[in-house]
Amino acid sequence: MQAPVVHDEKTCQVREILDRVGDKWSLAVVNELGNGTLRFTELKRAIGGVSQRMLTATLRNLERDGLVLRTVHPVIPPRVDYELSDLGRTFLQTAWSLMNWANDHAADIIAARARYDT
């Protein structure tokens, strides 16, 4: 398998995208939304340790990037639902592959760190 070819003019864009989708909260949000549509409070409850401010910023960024859809229902109080877009679902499949790899090789990495640190 060869490394992907990244053209120089796109290198910055690719890094920016990978930084965004690879951060801890974005992965957690996308993973949770993989189970279906959730409201903000349901997401916050499902993702331990995320602050309201950080979850809001993460959802806005994922919506801006086209990975998450936000639906506001005109009721009182307002109800807002979040779900993955088609693009978000394609990312989720890729993220699951990476998470599965990390899970499968966690013991190997821990052992390598221990050898390195000694």
C-alpha atoms as one frame of an Amber mdcrd trajectory, in Angstrom:
protein
   0.000   0.000   0.000   1.300   3.438  -0.909   0.948   6.618   1.079  -1.667
   9.002  -0.329  -0.347  11.671  -2.653  -1.153  15.114  -1.297  -0.584  18.014
  -3.650   1.282  20.948  -2.129  -1.599  23.395  -2.557  -3.910  21.048  -0.633
  -1.534  20.136   2.189  -2.768  22.919   4.447  -6.430  22.064   3.806  -5.876
  18.375   4.477  -4.053  19.102   7.748  -6.827  21.448   8.848  -9.508  18.852
   8.101  -7.592  16.072   9.866  -7.025  18.317  12.890 -10.757  19.010  13.060
 -12.145  15.525  12.581  -9.369  13.868  14.551  -9.814  15.805  17.762 -11.172
  13.972  20.772 -14.547  15.701  20.973 -15.342  15.519  17.256 -14.680  11.781
  17.232 -16.851  11.338  20.330 -19.739  13.341  18.840 -19.617  11.561  15.489
 -19.427   8.198  17.240 -22.487   8.963  19.396 -24.472  10.301  16.454 -23.697
   7.052  14.659 -26.440   5.568  16.835 -29.016   8.052  15.527 -30.403  11.523
  16.082 -29.779  13.066  19.505 -30.618  16.278  21.294 -27.877  18.458  22.806
 -28.532  17.278  26.374 -28.517  13.628  25.269 -25.166  14.144  23.562 -23.721
  15.920  26.599 -24.872  13.093  28.855 -23.476  10.426  26.516 -20.055  12.089
  26.180 -18.460  12.151  29.600 -16.305  15.125  30.490 -17.277  17.511  27.704
 -18.308  20.999  28.783 -21.376  22.687  27.362 -19.168  25.303  25.718 -16.894
  22.702  24.095 -19.815  20.591  22.884 -21.462  23.671  21.356 -18.242  24.645
  19.562 -17.661  21.083  18.349 -21.199  20.754  16.997 -20.937  24.113  15.219
 -17.643  23.109  13.602 -18.985  19.715  12.525 -22.103  21.395  11.120 -19.971
  23.964   9.280 -17.878  21.150   7.798 -21.012  19.361   6.591 -20.653  16.316
   8.849 -23.575  17.069  11.185 -27.077  18.313  10.447 -28.877  20.530  12.956
 -32.672  20.659  12.950 -34.544  23.261  14.995 -38.162  22.359  15.716 -40.485
  25.381  16.159 -41.863  24.452  19.572 -41.632  26.065  22.985 -39.106  25.482
  24.390 -37.155  25.084  21.148 -36.062  21.554  20.365 -32.820  21.014  18.451
 -31.814  17.647  17.027 -28.411  16.648  15.696 -27.697  13.854  13.241 -24.947
  12.786  10.897 -25.141  13.945   7.301 -24.337  11.560   4.462 -20.780  12.927
   4.542 -20.675  12.406   8.312 -21.697   8.770   7.890 -18.844   8.183   5.441
 -16.452   9.713   7.982 -17.918   7.539  10.731 -17.021   4.378   8.808 -13.439
   5.595   8.483 -13.293   6.617  12.137 -14.587   3.205  13.234 -11.805   1.553
  11.236  -9.241   3.667  13.067 -10.889   3.033  16.465 -10.977  -0.708  15.791
  -7.306  -0.632  14.817  -6.446   1.219  18.044  -8.467  -1.265  20.077  -6.843
  -4.252  18.350  -3.319  -2.900  18.850  -3.559  -1.109  22.210  -1.589  -3.845
  24.020   1.135  -3.726  21.337   1.476   0.032  21.679   1.547  -0.094  25.481
   4.262  -2.751  25.316   6.270  -0.683  22.808   6.023   2.371  25.075   7.214
   0.351  28.047  10.234  -0.948  26.048  11.049   2.561  24.862  10.758   4.083
  28.343  13.160   1.576  29.923
